[in-house]
Amino acid sequence: MTIARRAVLLMTVCGVLGACSGPPARTEPAAGPAPSAPVAVPSTSPSPAPDLRNRSVPTVDELPPPADGAFHSTVGAVPAEVLARSTWSRRCPVKATDLRYVTVGFRGFDGRAHTGELLVHRRAAGPLVTVFGRLFAAGYPIERMRVISSAELNAPPTGDGNTTAVFACRAVRGQKAWSQHAYGLAVDVNPFQNPYHRGDVVLPELATSYLDRGTVRPGMIRANGPVVRAFAAVGWKWGGNYRSLKDFMHFSANGG
């Protein structure tokens, strides 16, 4: 979803609700009369980036959704066309034959069942199917799940796609060593709602409002919530527990 499209969605929501003063509250506000005119409130500090996601925005189906609305999964060899549109190349630290193409069901922010795709290491296929099956049953919302391309990997880190993904042939941020994503052994879940934060660096760049982890909103990963529990059950560790930085979106098989 592009920045322009997000702005259109935000204006649409504003037009319906009569205000867009910040991130949505945990529960829907009680119905009441709208103010006759907006009131300008001066501020001496910059406002956080607005939360441009809304549960009423439907997920665009990139794969056919499950006809019965239930959770389904598949695991198989990586189709040539999928490998071609991924970030894999011969310079990556994992062989293409060690990767698997996985499809799993997920709940969108619209509450409906959708089908996502992942490129993962063969050892991670079973555990990740188990994890996403549990998240589907728990009703945890995911905006988008697909195999990312080189263009997306190298795009400005604004968070427009908000893509839940596993394989990305890249180094650890700020280092030369390969990331666990480059092996297909790490996953980022709802990056926009669960940003990376180290010092002054926030990624995605437009997700600063989600640094406030005390205000729980849909899609956020909580320390004792269903996402952390589902990954812990298969032995994967959460980047939200890192000490030198916080990587709230990140889970990996070895904790790296």
C-alpha positions, 0 to 999 in steps of 0.5 A, a space after each residue: 500500500 503506497 503512502 498516497 493510498 494510506 493518505 486517501 484511506 486516512 482522509 476517508 476514515 476522518 470524513 466518516 468519524 469526524 476526527 483523526 487525532 491519533 492512534 485508534 483506542 483499544 475499543 470502539 468509542 461510544 456513539 455520540 454527536 460530532 462536533 460542529 467544527 474542528 478545534 485547532 489545538 496548538 502544540 510545541 512538539 511534533 506529533 507522532 506519525 498517525 496510525 493509518 490502519 483501520 480494522 474496516 480496511 479489507 485485505 487485498 487477496 493476492 492468493 485465493 482465500 480459503 473457501 470454507 474460511 478455515 485454516 489451511 496450509 501447504 508445504 512444497 518445493 519452491 516454484 521457479 516463478 516464486 524463486 525468480 521474484 524473491 530476493 534469492 540469488 546464488 550469492 545467498 548463504 542458503 541453497 535454493 533446494 533447502 528452501 520451501 514454499 509455504 502457504 498458510 491461512 491468516 486473519 486480516 484486519 478485516 476479520 476475514 480468512 486469507 491465504 499468505 505465502 512464505 519462503 522458508 528454510 526446510 527446517 522451519 516449514 513445520 514449526 511455522 505452519 504450527 505457529 500461524 495455525 495457532 495465530 489463526 485460531 487466536 484471531 490475531 490480525 495480519 495485514 499482508 503475508 507474501 514473498 518479498 522481492 528485491 525491489 521491496 527489500 531495497 525500497 525506502 523503509 517507510 513500512 507501506 507494505 507492512 508485509 509479514 515475511 520470512 526469507 530476505 537475502 540481506 545482512 544484519 542491520 548495520 553489520 556484514 554478517 548474514 541475517 537469519 532471514 537470509 537462511 529462511 530461519 527468521 520471520 518479521 510479523 506486522 512490521 508497522 505495528 511492531 517496529 525495530 528501534 535502536 537509539 534514534 533509528 525506527 524502522 519502519 520510519 513511519 511507525 513511531 506511534 507504535 513505540 508506545 507499547 503500553 497502548 495496545 492496538 490491533 496487530 501489536 505483539 505483546 510480551 505475554 500475548 498469543 504471538 510470543 506464546 505461539 513462537 515460544 512453543 516451537 522454540 523460536 525467540 522474540 526480538 522484543 526481548 533484546 537488550 541493546 535494541 528492540 525488534 518487536 516484529 522479529 522472531 528467529 530459530 536461534 534468537 539472532 
